[in-house]
Every structure is written in structure tokens, then in C-alpha cells.
């Protein structure tokens, strides 16, 4: 009698367990549940991609700053700046040696300002 009760109880427990497992799986396969699972996976993937992209952008920015420093050092851009003004230069457009108004030997061209000279 004990043996029959044991096997009967074991069968009932197995049936309850199997029914619960099948019902749980069926609930997971409903369209709403599948859509929710897909949305959750997409969000997780998006967060993972964003974290990697941010890490990549930070790496690129660090390497860019390091390379700019290397180039600045190689080109001497980081050297102290000379605060003196460069010497003044005469403009080539002003020096017209073929003009009858140009006076030889002067530092800057001198012109006659007689307004009636050309008329």
C-alpha cells in the first residue's frame, strides 16, 4: 500500500511540474511576450553599443591630443613666441619705377601732388 501511495504521489508531482513548465513556456511564446523580450534585448544591445562608442570616442580624442602634441613639438609650435613686431616692409604695389611721379633714391616713393600736372 505504501508503495502505491509513493508512486501515485510521485506521478502527481511530475504532472504538476510538467504542466507548470509547459504553461510557463506557452506564456513566453505569446506575441506580447516575444515583443517585450525583443525590445529588452534591443535596449541592452543599444546600451552596449553606446558604451563601446563612447569608449572609442574617448580613445580617439586622447590619441588625437597626443598626436597634436607630438606634431606641435616636431614643428616647434610650442616654442616661446617672439613678441617683437616684424620689420615694416614697403608694398610692392606702391613702387612703380615706370611712373613719371616716382622719385629715385627715396625710401618711400614721393609723388607730386599737383592736381593740374596730368591735365
C-alpha positions as CSV (number, residue, x, y, z in Angstrom):
1,X,0.0,0.0,0.0
2,X,2.8,2.4,0.8
3,X,4.4,1.6,-2.5
4,X,1.3,2.6,-4.4
5,X,0.9,5.8,-2.5
6,X,4.5,6.7,-3.1
7,X,4.3,6.2,-6.9
8,X,0.9,7.9,-7.1
9,X,2.3,11.0,-5.3
10,X,5.4,11.0,-7.5
11,X,3.2,10.9,-10.6
12,X,1.0,13.7,-9.4
13,X,4.1,15.8,-8.6
14,X,5.6,15.1,-12.0
15,X,2.4,16.0,-13.7
16,X,2.0,19.3,-11.8
17,X,5.7,20.2,-12.5
18,X,5.3,19.4,-16.3
19,X,2.0,21.3,-16.6
20,X,3.6,24.4,-14.9
21,X,6.6,24.2,-17.1
22,X,4.5,23.9,-20.3
23,X,2.2,26.8,-19.2
24,X,5.3,29.0,-18.5
25,X,6.8,28.2,-21.9
26,X,3.4,28.9,-23.6
27,X,3.2,32.3,-21.9
28,X,6.7,33.1,-23.1
29,X,5.7,32.4,-26.7
30,X,2.7,34.8,-26.8
31,X,3.2,37.7,-29.3
32,X,3.2,40.3,-26.5
33,X,5.9,38.4,-24.5
34,X,8.0,37.8,-27.6
35,X,7.8,41.6,-28.5
36,X,8.7,42.6,-24.9
37,X,11.7,40.2,-24.9
38,X,12.9,41.6,-28.3
39,X,12.5,45.1,-27.1
40,X,14.5,44.4,-23.9
41,X,17.3,42.7,-26.0
42,X,17.4,45.7,-28.4
43,X,17.7,48.1,-25.5
44,X,20.5,46.0,-23.9
45,X,22.3,45.9,-27.3
46,X,21.9,49.6,-27.8
47,X,23.4,50.4,-24.4
48,X,26.3,48.1,-25.0
49,X,27.0,49.7,-28.4
50,X,26.7,53.2,-26.9
51,X,29.1,52.3,-24.2
52,X,31.6,51.0,-26.7
53,X,31.2,54.0,-29.0
54,X,31.8,56.4,-26.1
55,X,34.9,54.5,-25.1
56,X,36.1,54.5,-28.7
57,X,35.4,58.3,-29.0
58,X,37.4,58.9,-25.8
59,X,40.3,56.8,-27.1
60,X,40.3,58.7,-30.4
61,X,40.2,62.1,-28.6
62,X,43.1,61.0,-26.3
63,X,45.2,59.8,-29.3
64,X,44.4,62.9,-31.3
65,X,45.6,65.2,-28.4
66,X,48.7,63.1,-28.0
67,X,49.4,63.3,-31.8
68,X,48.8,67.0,-31.9
69,X,51.3,67.5,-29.1
70,X,53.8,65.4,-31.0
71,X,53.3,67.4,-34.2
72,X,53.5,70.7,-32.3
73,X,56.8,69.6,-30.7
74,X,58.2,68.5,-34.0
75,X,57.2,71.7,-35.8
76,X,58.2,73.9,-33.0
77,X,54.8,75.3,-32.4
78,X,55.2,75.0,-28.7
79,X,58.4,77.2,-28.7
80,X,58.2,80.6,-26.9
81,X,56.7,83.3,-29.1
82,X,58.8,86.3,-30.0
83,X,56.8,89.3,-29.0
84,X,58.7,91.8,-31.3
85,X,56.9,93.1,-34.3
86,X,58.4,92.2,-37.7
87,X,60.2,95.0,-39.5
88,X,58.0,97.0,-41.7
89,X,58.0,96.3,-45.4
90,X,57.3,98.5,-48.4
91,X,54.5,97.5,-50.5
92,X,55.5,96.5,-54.0
93,X,52.3,97.9,-55.5
94,X,53.4,101.4,-54.4
95,X,56.8,101.2,-56.1
96,X,56.1,101.8,-59.7
97,X,59.5,102.7,-61.3
98,X,57.9,103.5,-64.6
99,X,55.7,106.2,-63.3
100,X,56.9,109.7,-64.0
101,X,55.9,110.7,-60.5
102,X,58.4,108.2,-58.9
103,X,61.5,109.9,-57.4
104,X,64.7,107.8,-57.4
105,X,66.7,107.2,-54.2
106,X,63.9,107.9,-51.7
107,X,63.0,105.3,-49.1
108,X,59.4,105.6,-50.0
109,X,58.1,106.8,-53.3
110,X,57.3,110.5,-53.4
111,X,54.7,111.9,-55.7
112,X,53.9,115.3,-57.0
113,X,50.6,116.4,-55.6
114,X,50.0,119.0,-58.3
115,X,46.5,118.3,-59.4
116,X,47.0,120.1,-62.7
117,X,50.0,118.2,-63.8
118,X,48.2,115.5,-65.7
119,X,45.8,117.8,-67.5
